[in-house]
Amino acid sequence: MSVIDEIKARIDIVDLVSETVQLRHSGKNYTGFCPFHSNTRTPAFAVFPDSGTWRCFGQCNEGGDIFGFMMKRESCDFSEALRILADKAGVQLKPVTVEEQVAAEENEHLRTLLEEAVTYYRHHLLNSVEGEQALEYLKERGLDDATLEAFGIGYAPQGWEVFLSNFKSKGYTDIDLLDAGMVSERESGGLHDRFRHRIMFPIRDERGRMSGFGARIRDPEDVPKFLNSPQTVLFDKGKLLYGLDRARKAIREMDQVIIVEGYLDVIALHQAGFTNTVSPMGTALSEHQLNLLKRYTKRIVLALDPDAAGEKATMRGLEVARQALDKETEVVFDARGLLRYEARLQADIRVTTLPDGMDPDEVVKRDPQEWQKILEDAKPVVVHVMETLAASQDIDDPKVKEAIASQVLPLISDLPSAIERETYLQRLARLLRVNERALVLDGRRRISGRRSPRRTRQTAPIMEKKPVQAMSGYALEAHALGLLLRQPDLLYKIDRAMLQEGLSRLTISDFQHSDHQTILRLLQESLDQDMVEPLNFVMNNLSLPMMDVADDLLEKTKNLDINDDSVFEDLRRALLILRRSRARQEVDYLGFLMIEAQEKGDIKVTQYRQSMVEHTQVLRYLDHALANYFDQSIQNRL
């Protein structure tokens, strides 16, 4: 239980409000005069013990929970209200632990070391004889001074302990240098520089913070060709994408990301204006990296070289991997894995290949328009596979037809969309010049010949045990907010769905609990900025107790596939139920206020009547939207 939950459990909202408001019992709720504006005729202030919330139906037109009440009463922010209520409840707020503080300081210390390393390598690129040779090589690759400076490209000098000696003289310890991944241990004991006689590429996370380095050989005899920082507390290849810190804004604006293989490819393409380009740095393209990208776009183009996506490797499948764990590995392409990613992420993943013997930086150097045409010609995964397999083969040979069909049909059968399956079957039939019915029969034979796959874990309807209708308002808010935290861009989709039903966009007033309102407000702000990834923006702006709340929300929704249509529909339904519950509450209470005003001859009776008409209309829209939802759910099950 978080401290916020514990405080709510210990403080009764009726008791808290009664400290400053004279309440009277009205059914299962309480009414009184609002303490936040002048009104002595009609008690337009209500407290709802069941939900632990309050609302003013008069001039304020505001509401919330115990934290919201304290914030308004004391004119303070959430942190101060939390402290006041924690004292009242006898709950000790959790301070930052010594371990947490030490870890944060250590990470910052290592990032400072890495930033100094960038400056060190830049100096050697620009001010040493060997560096001049490396610089000349980079210029031959078409990179200009401004681009090299923007990406912080440097040069690691030869020598086994040059970097080590220099940074120890700055006061850094052996442990610092090891933890930052800048030195390695000798088998015979002692340390030596990890990077020697190499071009250095600083690697930053999506927030632009230094995480490590990539290094390319200058001596053709050296191995491996590319060397990355080792796994450290800051550097995890599977969770980083080179260039994402510089590409995020362009990816969002263009609603597309281009994935290439090399550091130099990314840099050259950015220089040429293709700033929506990133690289997985020679590692297998992981689902974590794709999940990172989907926060910015769901349109992904894989620009692989001919070896990676050619006939020889086509069905071995995507692990865009020239190097893993510092060892050279063959680049392979997994069409089936891509289709699984595409289905789970609801993405549009396309593949394009380059002219034989050319890398992306060479193509864009030769002609930027040629590169643009290559991107425009990117094909869906299934089309790419069938055309690649058919290239340079005798399509009239029945054995060739059979070989191609045997590899493409399983991909088509994996597609979740019946329309896509039908379209690709027709295309394959035309390509092979065979009857489509023969392909269908062959596909059925292959499927029936395989063991039935185990059913994948189905997404829980909402939370893990209770259906939406049985959940409390707080639990509904928590669930909906947990899903929005997992993918803030869903706010756009929810707003569109609401507007299509004739309803207003989601606002913080749809949530009655202050901790949830705080997080939703930050989520909305996170989408209005482009400096920090949205979830990081939210977490960076939360107090420690609120971070516990956010962590709990994420934990409770960790087993839900946010890209599953049914999960989004349950999110939409939860928000509709929350809004309908509040609308019914307001209609009922406005009816009570109208009767009271009529009995007392209060001129506000007309105002209450008009508000009641408006709220009743909103309630009709909400009932209609929920009815549509349930009708659609029934149709989907038939």
C-alpha positions as CSV (number, residue, x, y, z in Angstrom):
1,M,0.0,0.0,0.0
2,S,1.4,3.4,-1.0
3,V,1.5,6.2,1.6
4,I,-1.3,7.9,-0.4
5,D,-3.5,4.9,-0.1
6,E,-2.6,4.6,3.6
7,I,-3.5,8.2,4.3
8,K,-6.9,7.8,2.5
9,A,-7.6,4.6,4.5
10,R,-6.9,6.5,7.8
11,I,-8.7,9.8,7.1
12,D,-12.5,9.8,6.5
13,I,-13.5,12.5,4.1
14,V,-16.6,13.4,6.1
15,D,-14.5,14.0,9.2
16,L,-12.0,16.1,7.3
17,V,-14.6,18.3,5.6
18,S,-16.6,18.6,8.8
19,E,-13.6,20.4,10.4
20,T,-14.6,23.5,8.3
21,V,-18.0,22.7,6.9
22,Q,-21.3,22.0,8.8
23,L,-22.6,18.9,7.0
24,R,-26.0,17.3,7.2
25,H,-26.9,13.8,6.2
26,S,-28.8,13.5,3.0
27,G,-29.5,9.8,2.1
28,K,-26.1,8.1,1.9
29,N,-24.3,11.4,1.2
30,Y,-23.8,14.7,3.0
31,T,-24.5,18.3,2.0
32,G,-23.5,21.7,3.2
33,F,-22.5,25.2,2.1
34,C,-19.4,25.4,0.1
35,P,-16.5,26.8,2.1
36,F,-14.8,28.2,-1.0
37,H,-17.3,30.7,-2.1
38,S,-20.1,32.8,-0.6
39,N,-23.5,31.1,-0.5
40,T,-25.9,31.0,2.4
41,R,-29.2,30.0,0.7
42,T,-28.8,26.6,-1.0
43,P,-26.3,23.9,0.2
44,A,-24.5,23.3,-3.2
45,F,-21.6,21.4,-1.6
46,A,-21.8,17.6,-1.4
47,V,-19.6,14.9,0.1
48,F,-19.8,11.3,-1.1
49,P,-18.4,8.9,1.5
50,D,-18.6,5.8,-0.8
51,S,-16.1,7.3,-3.2
52,G,-14.3,9.4,-0.7
53,T,-14.9,12.5,-2.9
54,W,-16.5,16.0,-2.7
55,R,-18.0,18.4,-5.2
56,C,-19.3,21.9,-5.3
57,F,-22.3,22.3,-7.7
58,G,-22.3,26.0,-7.3
59,Q,-19.9,28.8,-8.2
60,C,-16.7,26.7,-7.8
61,N,-17.9,23.8,-9.9
62,E,-14.9,21.8,-8.6
63,G,-14.4,18.5,-6.8
64,G,-11.9,15.9,-5.7
65,D,-10.7,13.8,-2.8
66,I,-9.2,14.6,0.6
67,F,-6.0,15.9,-1.1
68,G,-8.0,18.2,-3.4
69,F,-10.0,19.5,-0.5
70,M,-6.8,20.2,1.5
71,M,-5.1,21.9,-1.5
72,K,-8.0,24.2,-2.0
73,R,-8.6,24.9,1.7
74,E,-4.9,25.7,2.5
75,S,-4.1,27.1,-1.0
76,C,-1.2,24.7,-1.3
77,D,0.2,22.3,-3.8
78,F,-0.1,18.5,-3.7
79,S,3.2,17.9,-1.9
80,E,2.2,20.3,0.9
81,A,-1.3,18.7,1.2
82,L,0.4,15.3,1.3
83,R,2.6,16.5,4.2
84,I,-0.3,18.0,6.1
85,L,-2.6,14.9,5.8
86,A,0.3,12.5,6.5
87,D,0.8,14.3,9.8
88,K,-2.9,14.2,10.5
89,A,-3.0,10.4,9.7
90,G,0.2,9.6,11.5
91,V,1.8,8.2,8.4
92,Q,5.5,8.7,7.9
93,L,6.4,9.9,4.5
94,K,9.2,7.8,2.9
95,P,12.4,9.8,2.5
96,V,14.9,9.0,-0.2
97,T,16.9,6.1,1.1
98,V,20.6,6.4,1.4
99,E,21.0,3.6,-1.2
100,E,18.8,5.4,-3.7
101,Q,20.6,8.7,-3.1
102,V,24.0,7.1,-3.5
103,A,22.9,5.2,-6.7
104,A,21.6,8.5,-8.2
105,E,24.8,10.3,-7.4
106,E,27.0,7.5,-8.7
107,N,25.1,7.4,-12.0
108,E,25.5,11.2,-12.4
109,H,29.2,10.8,-11.6
110,L,29.6,8.2,-14.3
111,R,27.7,10.4,-16.8
112,T,30.0,13.3,-16.0
113,L,33.0,10.9,-16.7
114,L,31.5,9.9,-20.0
115,E,30.8,13.6,-21.0
116,E,34.5,14.3,-20.2
117,A,35.4,11.3,-22.4
118,V,33.5,12.9,-25.3
119,T,35.6,16.1,-25.0
120,Y,38.8,14.0,-24.6
121,Y,38.2,12.0,-27.8
122,R,37.1,15.1,-29.7
123,H,40.4,16.8,-28.7
124,H,42.4,13.8,-30.1
125,L,40.4,13.8,-33.4
126,L,41.1,17.5,-34.0
127,N,44.6,17.9,-32.5
128,S,46.6,14.8,-33.1
129,V,48.3,13.3,-36.2
130,E,46.4,10.0,-35.9
131,G,43.3,12.0,-35.3
132,E,43.8,14.0,-38.5
133,Q,44.0,10.8,-40.4
134,A,40.7,9.6,-38.8
135,L,39.2,13.0,-39.6
136,E,40.3,12.7,-43.2
137,Y,38.5,9.3,-43.4
138,L,35.3,10.9,-42.0
139,K,35.5,13.7,-44.5
140,E,35.9,11.2,-47.3
141,R,32.7,9.6,-46.1
142,G,31.0,12.9,-46.8
143,L,30.6,14.2,-43.2
144,D,31.2,17.9,-42.6
145,D,32.6,19.6,-39.5
146,A,29.2,20.8,-38.2
147,T,27.8,17.3,-38.3
148,L,30.9,15.7,-36.6
149,E,30.6,18.3,-33.9
150,A,26.8,17.9,-33.5
151,F,27.3,14.1,-32.9
152,G,30.4,14.5,-30.8
153,I,32.5,12.2,-33.0
154,G,36.1,11.7,-31.7
155,Y,39.1,9.5,-31.9
156,A,40.7,7.1,-29.3
157,P,44.5,7.3,-29.5
158,Q,46.7,4.2,-29.7
159,G,48.3,3.0,-26.5
160,W,47.1,0.6,-23.8
161,E,46.9,3.1,-21.0
162,V,46.6,6.6,-22.5
163,F,43.0,7.1,-21.5
164,L,43.5,5.3,-18.2
165,S,46.4,7.6,-17.1
166,N,44.7,10.8,-18.3
167,F,41.5,10.2,-16.4
168,K,43.2,8.9,-13.2
169,S,45.1,12.1,-13.2
170,K,41.7,13.9,-13.1
171,G,40.8,12.1,-9.9
172,Y,38.7,9.2,-11.3
173,T,39.3,5.8,-9.7
174,D,39.8,2.4,-11.3
175,I,36.3,1.5,-10.1
176,D,34.9,4.6,-11.8
177,L,36.5,3.7,-15.1
178,L,35.4,0.1,-14.9
179,D,31.8,1.0,-14.0
180,A,31.7,3.5,-16.9
181,G,32.9,0.8,-19.3
182,M,36.0,2.8,-20.4
183,V,38.7,0.3,-19.3
184,S,39.0,-3.5,-19.3
185,E,40.8,-5.9,-16.9
186,R,43.9,-7.7,-18.1
187,E,44.0,-11.5,-17.6
188,S,47.3,-11.0,-15.9
189,G,45.9,-8.3,-13.6
190,G,45.6,-4.5,-13.9
191,L,43.6,-2.4,-16.4
192,H,44.0,-1.2,-19.9
193,D,42.0,1.2,-22.2
194,R,39.0,-0.5,-23.8
195,F,39.1,1.7,-26.9
196,R,42.3,2.2,-28.8
197,H,43.0,3.6,-32.3
198,R,39.3,3.8,-33.1
199,I,36.7,6.4,-34.3
200,M,34.5,7.1,-31.3
201,F,30.7,7.6,-31.4
202,P,29.1,8.9,-28.2
203,I,25.9,6.9,-27.5
204,R,23.1,8.8,-25.7
205,D,19.7,7.7,-24.4
206,E,16.5,9.2,-25.8
207,R,16.8,12.0,-23.2
208,G,20.3,12.9,-24.6
209,R,22.2,11.6,-21.5
210,M,25.5,9.9,-22.1
211,S,25.3,6.1,-21.8
212,G,28.4,4.8,-23.5
213,F,30.4,4.6,-26.8
214,G,30.5,2.8,-30.1
215,A,33.9,2.5,-31.8
216,R,35.0,1.7,-35.3
217,I,38.4,0.4,-36.3
218,R,41.0,2.4,-38.2
219,D,43.4,-0.5,-38.7
220,P,41.8,-3.1,-41.0
221,E,43.7,-5.8,-39.1
222,D,42.0,-5.0,-35.8
223,V,39.0,-7.0,-34.6
224,P,36.1,-6.6,-34.1
225,K,35.2,-4.0,-36.7
226,F,32.8,-2.4,-34.3
227,L,33.2,-2.3,-30.5
228,N,30.6,-1.0,-28.1
229,S,30.8,-0.2,-24.4
230,P,30.2,-3.3,-22.2
231,Q,27.0,-3.7,-20.3
232,T,26.9,-1.2,-17.4
233,V,24.4,0.5,-15.2
234,L,24.1,3.2,-17.9
235,F,24.6,1.1,-21.1
236,D,22.3,-1.6,-22.3
237,K,22.4,-2.1,-26.1
238,G,19.0,-3.7,-26.2
239,K,17.4,-0.7,-24.7
240,L,19.1,2.1,-26.7
241,L,18.8,3.3,-30.2
242,Y,21.6,5.4,-31.7
243,G,20.5,8.8,-32.8
244,L,17.1,8.7,-31.1
245,D,17.8,11.7,-28.9
246,R,18.3,13.8,-32.1
247,A,15.6,12.0,-34.1
248,R,12.6,12.0,-31.7
249,K,11.1,15.3,-32.9
250,A,11.4,14.5,-36.6
251,I,10.0,11.0,-36.0
252,R,6.9,12.5,-34.4
253,E,6.5,15.2,-37.0
254,M,7.0,12.9,-40.0
255,D,5.1,10.0,-38.3
256,Q,7.8,7.6,-39.5
257,V,11.1,6.2,-38.4
258,I,13.9,4.8,-40.6
259,I,16.1,2.0,-39.1
260,V,19.5,1.5,-40.6
261,E,22.5,-0.5,-39.4
262,G,25.5,1.7,-38.8
263,Y,26.5,4.8,-36.9
264,L,27.9,6.5,-40.0
265,D,24.6,5.7,-41.9
266,V,22.6,7.6,-39.2
267,I,25.0,10.5,-39.2
268,A,25.1,10.9,-42.9
269,L,21.4,10.7,-43.3
270,H,20.8,13.3,-40.6
271,Q,23.3,15.5,-42.4
272,A,21.3,15.1,-45.6
273,G,18.0,16.0,-43.9
274,F,16.7,12.6,-43.1
275,T,16.6,13.3,-39.4
276,N,14.1,10.6,-38.5
277,T,16.8,7.9,-38.7
278,V,18.1,5.7,-35.9
279,S,20.2,2.5,-35.5
280,P,20.1,-0.5,-33.2
281,M,23.9,-0.4,-33.1
282,G,24.5,-3.8,-34.5
283,T,22.4,-5.6,-31.9
284,A,19.3,-7.7,-32.6
285,L,16.4,-5.3,-33.0
286,S,14.6,-6.0,-29.7
287,E,10.9,-5.6,-28.8
288,H,12.0,-3.1,-26.2
289,Q,13.5,-0.9,-28.9
290,L,10.3,-1.2,-31.0
291,N,8.2,-0.4,-28.0
292,L,10.5,2.7,-27.5
293,L,9.8,3.7,-31.1
294,K,6.1,3.2,-31.0
295,R,5.8,6.1,-28.5
296,Y,6.7,8.3,-31.4
297,T,5.3,6.5,-34.5
298,K,4.0,3.1,-35.7
299,R,5.3,3.5,-39.2
300,I,8.7,1.8,-39.4
301,V,10.9,1.3,-42.4
302,L,13.8,-1.1,-42.2
303,A,16.6,0.0,-44.6
304,L,18.7,-3.1,-44.7
305,D,21.7,-3.8,-46.9
306,P,21.4,-6.5,-49.6
307,D,23.2,-9.1,-47.5
308,A,20.8,-8.6,-44.6
309,A,17.6,-8.9,-46.6
310,G,18.8,-10.9,-49.6
311,E,17.8,-14.3,-50.7
312,K,20.4,-16.2,-48.7
313,A,19.3,-14.8,-45.4
314,T,15.7,-13.9,-46.0
315,M,14.0,-16.6,-44.1
316,R,16.7,-17.0,-41.4
317,G,15.1,-14.2,-40.2
318,L,15.5,-10.1,-38.3
319,E,18.1,-10.0,-36.0
320,V,19.8,-7.0,-37.6
321,A,23.1,-8.0,-36.1
322,R,26.5,-7.4,-37.3
323,Q,27.9,-7.7,-33.9
324,A,26.6,-9.0,-30.6
325,L,28.7,-9.2,-27.4
326,D,31.6,-7.8,-29.4
327,K,31.7,-10.8,-31.8
328,E,31.0,-10.6,-35.5
329,T,27.8,-12.4,-36.4
330,E,25.9,-12.9,-39.7
331,V,23.2,-10.4,-40.4
332,V,19.9,-12.2,-40.7
333,F,16.3,-11.2,-41.3
334,D,13.3,-12.7,-39.5
335,A,10.1,-12.0,-41.5
336,R,8.0,-14.0,-39.1
337,G,9.3,-12.1,-36.1
338,L,8.6,-8.8,-37.8
339,L,5.0,-9.8,-38.5
340,R,4.6,-10.7,-34.8
341,Y,6.0,-7.3,-33.8
342,E,3.7,-5.7,-36.4
343,A,0.6,-7.4,-35.0
344,R,1.4,-6.8,-31.4
345,L,2.4,-3.1,-31.9
346,Q,-0.4,-2.5,-34.5
347,A,2.4,-1.0,-36.5
348,D,3.1,-0.7,-40.3
349,I,6.6,-2.2,-40.8
350,R,8.1,-2.1,-44.2
351,V,11.4,-3.2,-45.7
352,T,13.6,-1.8,-48.3
353,T,17.0,-2.9,-49.6
354,L,19.8,-0.9,-51.0
355,P,21.7,-1.1,-54.3
356,D,24.2,-3.9,-54.3
357,G,27.4,-3.1,-52.5
358,M,26.2,0.3,-51.2
359,D,25.5,1.5,-47.6
360,P,22.9,4.2,-46.8
361,D,25.5,6.9,-46.4
362,E,26.9,6.1,-49.8
363,V,23.5,6.3,-51.5
364,V,22.6,9.6,-49.9
365,K,26.0,11.0,-50.7
366,R,25.5,10.0,-54.3
367,D,22.0,11.4,-54.6
368,P,19.6,12.3,-51.7
369,Q,16.6,11.8,-54.1
370,E,17.7,8.3,-54.8
371,W,17.5,7.6,-51.1
372,Q,14.1,9.2,-50.8
373,K,12.9,7.0,-53.7
374,I,14.3,3.9,-51.9
375,L,12.2,4.8,-48.8
376,E,9.1,5.4,-50.8
377,D,9.5,2.0,-52.4
378,A,9.7,0.2,-49.1
379,K,7.4,-2.8,-49.2
380,P,5.3,-4.7,-46.6
381,V,7.2,-7.6,-45.1
382,V,5.3,-10.3,-46.9
383,V,5.7,-8.6,-50.3
384,H,9.4,-8.0,-49.6
385,V,9.9,-11.7,-48.8
386,M,8.0,-13.1,-51.9
387,E,9.7,-10.7,-54.3
388,T,13.2,-11.3,-52.8
389,L,12.7,-15.1,-53.0
390,A,11.5,-14.8,-56.6
391,A,14.3,-12.6,-57.8
392,S,16.7,-14.2,-60.3
393,Q,14.9,-17.6,-60.1
394,D,13.0,-19.5,-62.8
395,I,9.4,-18.9,-61.8
396,D,8.3,-21.4,-64.4
397,D,10.0,-24.3,-62.5
398,P,7.4,-26.1,-60.4
399,K,10.0,-26.8,-57.7
400,V,10.8,-23.1,-57.4
401,K,7.1,-22.3,-57.1
402,E,6.8,-24.9,-54.4
403,A,9.9,-23.6,-52.5
404,I,8.7,-20.0,-52.6
405,A,5.1,-21.0,-51.6
406,S,6.4,-23.1,-48.7
407,Q,8.2,-20.1,-47.2
408,V,5.6,-17.4,-47.9
409,L,2.3,-19.2,-47.1
410,P,3.2,-19.6,-43.4
411,L,3.8,-15.8,-43.2
412,I,0.4,-15.1,-44.8
413,S,-1.3,-17.5,-42.4
414,D,0.2,-15.6,-39.5
415,L,-1.5,-12.3,-40.5
416,P,-4.4,-11.4,-38.2
417,S,-6.3,-9.5,-40.9
418,A,-8.4,-11.6,-43.2
419,I,-8.3,-8.8,-45.8
420,E,-4.5,-8.8,-45.8
421,R,-4.4,-12.6,-46.0
422,E,-6.7,-12.5,-49.1
423,T,-4.7,-9.7,-50.7
424,Y,-1.3,-11.4,-50.3
425,L,-2.6,-14.8,-51.5
426,Q,-3.8,-13.1,-54.7
427,R,-0.5,-11.4,-55.1
428,L,1.5,-14.6,-54.5
429,A,-0.7,-16.4,-57.0
430,R,0.0,-13.8,-59.6
431,L,3.7,-13.9,-58.9
432,L,3.9,-17.6,-59.2
433,R,1.4,-17.8,-62.0
434,V,-0.7,-20.4,-60.3
435,N,-4.3,-20.8,-59.3
436,E,-5.2,-19.0,-56.0
437,R,-7.3,-22.0,-55.0
438,A,-4.2,-24.3,-55.2
439,L,-2.4,-21.9,-52.8
440,V,-5.3,-22.0,-50.4
441,L,-5.5,-25.8,-50.4
442,D,-1.7,-26.0,-50.0
443,G,-1.8,-23.6,-47.1
444,R,-4.5,-25.5,-45.4
445,R,-2.5,-28.7,-45.8
446,R,0.5,-27.2,-44.3
447,I,-1.4,-25.8,-41.3
448,S,-3.2,-29.0,-40.7
449,G,0.1,-30.9,-40.8
450,R,1.5,-28.8,-38.0
451,R,0.7,-29.3,-34.4
452,S,-1.8,-26.8,-33.1
453,P,0.1,-24.0,-31.5
454,R,-0.4,-23.3,-27.8
455,R,-2.8,-20.5,-27.3
456,T,-1.1,-17.3,-26.3
457,R,-1.9,-15.7,-23.0
458,Q,-5.1,-13.8,-23.5
459,T,-5.3,-10.3,-22.3
460,A,-7.3,-9.9,-19.1
461,P,-10.5,-8.0,-19.7
462,I,-9.6,-5.2,-17.3
463,M,-7.4,-5.7,-14.2
464,E,-7.1,-9.5,-13.6
465,K,-10.1,-10.4,-11.6
466,K,-13.0,-7.9,-11.7
467,P,-14.9,-6.9,-14.8
468,V,-15.3,-3.1,-15.4
469,Q,-18.8,-2.9,-14.0
470,A,-17.8,-4.4,-10.7
471,M,-14.8,-2.1,-10.0
472,S,-14.9,0.9,-7.7
473,G,-14.5,4.4,-9.1
474,Y,-11.0,4.6,-7.7
475,A,-10.0,1.2,-9.2
476,L,-11.4,2.2,-12.6
477,E,-9.4,5.5,-12.4
478,A,-6.3,3.5,-11.4
479,H,-6.7,1.0,-14.2
480,A,-7.3,3.6,-16.9
481,L,-4.4,5.7,-15.7
482,G,-2.1,2.7,-15.6
483,L,-2.8,2.0,-19.3
484,L,-2.4,5.7,-20.2
485,L,1.0,5.7,-18.4
486,R,2.1,2.7,-20.4
487,Q,1.3,4.5,-23.6
488,P,0.6,8.2,-23.3
489,D,-0.3,8.5,-27.0
490,L,-3.5,6.7,-26.2
491,L,-4.8,10.1,-24.9
492,Y,-5.1,11.1,-28.6
493,K,-7.0,7.9,-29.5
494,I,-9.3,8.3,-26.5
495,D,-10.0,11.9,-27.4
496,R,-10.9,10.9,-30.9
497,A,-13.2,8.2,-29.6
498,M,-15.0,10.6,-27.3
499,L,-15.5,13.2,-29.9
500,Q,-16.9,10.6,-32.3
501,E,-19.6,9.9,-29.6
502,G,-20.4,13.6,-29.3
503,L,-18.6,13.9,-26.0
504,S,-15.8,16.2,-24.8
505,R,-12.2,15.3,-24.6
506,L,-10.7,13.6,-21.5
507,T,-9.8,16.1,-18.8
508,I,-8.6,15.9,-15.2
509,S,-12.2,16.5,-14.1
510,D,-12.9,12.9,-15.3
511,F,-10.8,11.8,-12.3
512,Q,-11.9,12.6,-8.8
513,H,-8.8,11.6,-6.9
514,S,-6.0,14.1,-6.6
515,D,-3.1,11.7,-7.1
516,H,-4.7,10.5,-10.4
517,Q,-5.4,14.1,-11.4
518,T,-1.8,15.0,-10.9
519,I,-0.5,12.1,-13.0
520,L,-3.1,12.8,-15.8
521,R,-2.1,16.5,-15.9
522,L,1.6,15.5,-16.3
523,L,0.6,13.0,-19.0
524,Q,-1.1,15.7,-20.9
525,E,1.9,18.0,-20.5
526,S,4.2,15.3,-21.6
527,L,2.6,15.2,-25.0
528,D,3.0,19.0,-25.4
529,Q,6.8,18.8,-25.1
530,D,9.4,17.0,-27.1
531,M,12.5,17.2,-25.0
532,V,11.9,14.1,-22.9
533,E,10.1,10.8,-23.6
534,P,6.5,11.2,-22.2
535,L,6.8,8.5,-19.4
536,N,10.2,9.9,-18.3
537,F,8.7,13.4,-18.3
538,V,6.0,12.2,-15.9
539,M,8.2,10.3,-13.6
540,N,10.8,13.1,-13.5
541,N,8.2,15.5,-12.3
542,L,6.6,13.3,-9.6
543,S,7.4,13.5,-5.9
544,L,8.7,10.2,-4.3
545,P,5.2,9.3,-2.9
546,M,3.6,10.0,-6.2
547,M,6.3,7.9,-8.0
548,D,5.1,5.0,-5.7
549,V,1.6,5.6,-7.0
550,A,2.8,5.6,-10.6
551,D,4.9,2.5,-10.1
552,D,1.8,0.7,-8.6
553,L,-0.3,1.7,-11.6
554,L,2.3,0.3,-14.0
555,E,2.7,-2.9,-12.0
556,K,-1.1,-3.6,-12.0
557,T,-1.2,-3.2,-15.8
558,K,2.0,-5.0,-16.7
559,N,0.3,-8.1,-17.9
560,L,-2.0,-6.3,-20.3
561,D,-1.0,-5.9,-24.0
562,I,-1.6,-2.2,-24.5
563,N,-1.8,-2.7,-28.3
564,D,-4.6,-5.3,-28.1
565,D,-7.8,-3.7,-29.4
566,S,-9.8,-5.3,-26.6
567,V,-7.6,-3.6,-24.0
568,F,-8.2,-0.2,-25.6
569,E,-11.9,-0.8,-25.7
570,D,-12.0,-1.7,-22.0
571,L,-10.0,1.5,-21.3
572,R,-12.6,3.5,-23.3
573,R,-15.4,1.7,-21.5
574,A,-13.9,2.4,-18.1
575,L,-13.6,6.1,-18.9
576,L,-17.2,6.2,-20.2
577,I,-18.4,4.5,-17.0
578,L,-16.5,6.9,-14.8
579,R,-17.9,9.9,-16.7
580,R,-21.5,8.4,-16.6
581,S,-21.2,7.7,-12.9
582,R,-20.2,11.3,-12.3
583,A,-22.9,12.6,-14.6
584,R,-25.6,10.6,-12.8
585,Q,-24.3,11.8,-9.5
586,E,-24.5,15.4,-10.8
587,V,-28.0,15.0,-12.2
588,D,-29.3,13.4,-9.0
589,Y,-27.7,16.2,-6.9
590,L,-28.8,19.0,-9.1
591,G,-32.4,17.6,-8.7
592,F,-32.0,17.9,-5.0
593,L,-30.6,21.4,-5.3
594,M,-33.5,22.5,-7.5
595,I,-36.1,21.2,-5.1
596,E,-34.3,23.0,-2.2
597,A,-34.1,26.2,-4.2
598,Q,-37.8,26.0,-5.1
599,E,-38.8,25.6,-1.5
600,K,-36.7,28.6,-0.4
601,G,-37.6,30.7,-3.3
602,D,-34.0,30.9,-4.4
603,I,-33.5,32.6,-7.8
604,K,-30.9,30.0,-8.6
605,V,-33.6,27.5,-9.3
606,T,-33.5,28.5,-13.0
607,Q,-29.7,28.0,-13.1
608,Y,-30.0,24.6,-11.5
609,R,-32.7,23.6,-13.9
610,Q,-30.6,24.6,-16.9
611,S,-27.6,22.7,-15.6
612,M,-29.7,19.7,-15.0
613,V,-30.9,19.8,-18.6
614,E,-27.3,20.0,-19.8
615,H,-26.1,17.2,-17.6
616,T,-29.1,15.0,-18.6
617,Q,-28.2,15.5,-22.3
618,V,-24.6,14.5,-21.5
619,L,-25.9,11.4,-19.7
620,R,-27.9,10.4,-22.7
621,Y,-24.8,10.6,-24.9
622,L,-22.9,8.5,-22.4
623,D,-25.6,5.9,-22.2
624,H,-25.8,5.8,-26.0
625,A,-21.9,5.4,-26.2
626,L,-21.9,2.6,-23.7
627,A,-24.9,0.9,-25.5
628,N,-22.9,1.0,-28.7
629,Y,-19.9,-0.5,-27.0
630,F,-21.8,-3.4,-25.6
631,D,-23.6,-4.0,-29.0
632,Q,-20.2,-4.0,-30.7
633,S,-18.8,-6.4,-28.1
634,I,-21.7,-8.8,-28.6
635,Q,-21.2,-8.6,-32.4
636,N,-17.5,-9.3,-32.1
637,R,-18.2,-12.5,-30.1
638,L,-20.7,-13.8,-32.7
